[in-house]
Amino acid sequence: MFKSNYLIQREQSRRLHKASSCAVGVMVLAALMCGPTTVSAQQVTKEAARWEFGAYPAGLLQFTKGKNRQEIRFSNYALLGSVTRNFGRHWGVEGEVGGGIGIRQKQRLEAPPSGIGQVLITTPSPATLASQANVTIYPGGNALGLAPYVTAGLGVLSAFFEPSVGTPNVDTATYLTQNVGAGVKWFSGRWGVRGDYRLTRVGARDDAPELFGRSDDRYGHRVSTGITVRF
């Protein structure tokens, strides 16, 4: 009888151990199956924020004086928008479209060769419309809340000049441009703010209006700030 009870208890212990082993095996298998899925889902969540859309309503664009004193220096109120596609944490490609609204200001020009002294005129600065494509590099990555960057690219700029002395119609010219810059983005969740600086080189054209970009290349400085959202 004691032997029979011992055999029964031993059989029960063996079955319990077997059941426990099966349960552990099932849990390990489930962990192996669910673990990569969870990590993958987290990675997808991080990597899904590859698109950024920005609007920058507060900016200033200023072109410095050219070598030719008959060309003007001017400042514009700048506003722009951008779309960025990030490829990984450290770089992305950005497309940008922006405009410069002319500000009425005084311009002191050198008199033409037939004249003497200087000419002082008061006129709105030329309005501008620009588009450019840039490669953006994030040295510290863009996954954190604070993301400094450097950028460089190519584009085009159109300038629209108001009628001036001796110019009955509005002059319009389109120039090829190159730009370099730097800035910083700060995110809290999907939403963030951005501050940006650009140095733009405008290539000279022989057929450009006399007031801008005919005799030599011109350089412009732009600062802007605004909001950005990422997905």
TAPEMO-V291567 format. One record per backbone hydrogen bond with DSSP energy under -1.0 kcal/mol. CO is the residue of the C=O (numbers start at 1). NH is the residue of the N-H. If there is no record, write none. Layout:
BEGIN
co: <CO:CO>
nh: <NH:NH>
END
This chain:
BEGIN
co: <1:2:3:4:5:6:7:8:9:10:11:12:13:14:15:16:17:18:19:20:21:22:23:24:25:26:27:28:29:30:31:34:35:36:37:38:39:40:41:42:43:44:48:50:51:52:53:54:55:56:58:59:60:61:62:63:68:69:74:76:77:79:80:81:82:83:84:85:89:90:91:92:93:94:95:96:97:98:99:100:101:103:105:107:109:112:117:119:121:123:127:128:129:130:131:132:133:134:135:136:137:138:145:147:149:150:151:152:153:154:155:156:157:158:159:160:164:171:173:175:176:177:178:179:180:181:182:183:184:185:186:190:191:192:193:194:195:196:197:198:199:200:201:202:205:209:211:213:218:219:220:221:222:223:224:225:226:227:228:229>
nh: <5:6:7:8:9:10:11:12:13:14:15:16:17:18:19:20:21:22:23:24:25:26:27:28:29:30:31:32:33:34:35:38:39:40:41:42:43:44:45:46:47:48:50:86:231:84:229:82:227:80:225:78:223:76:221:74:71:110:63:61:101:99:56:97:54:95:52:93:142:138:87:136:85:134:83:132:81:130:79:128:77:125:123:121:119:115:111:109:107:105:160:100:158:98:156:96:154:94:152:92:150:141:187:185:183:137:181:135:179:133:177:131:175:129:173:127:167:161:159:157:203:155:201:153:199:151:197:149:195:147:193:230:188:228:186:226:184:224:182:222:180:220:178:218:208:212:72:205:202:64:200:62:198:60:196:58:194:55:192:53>
END
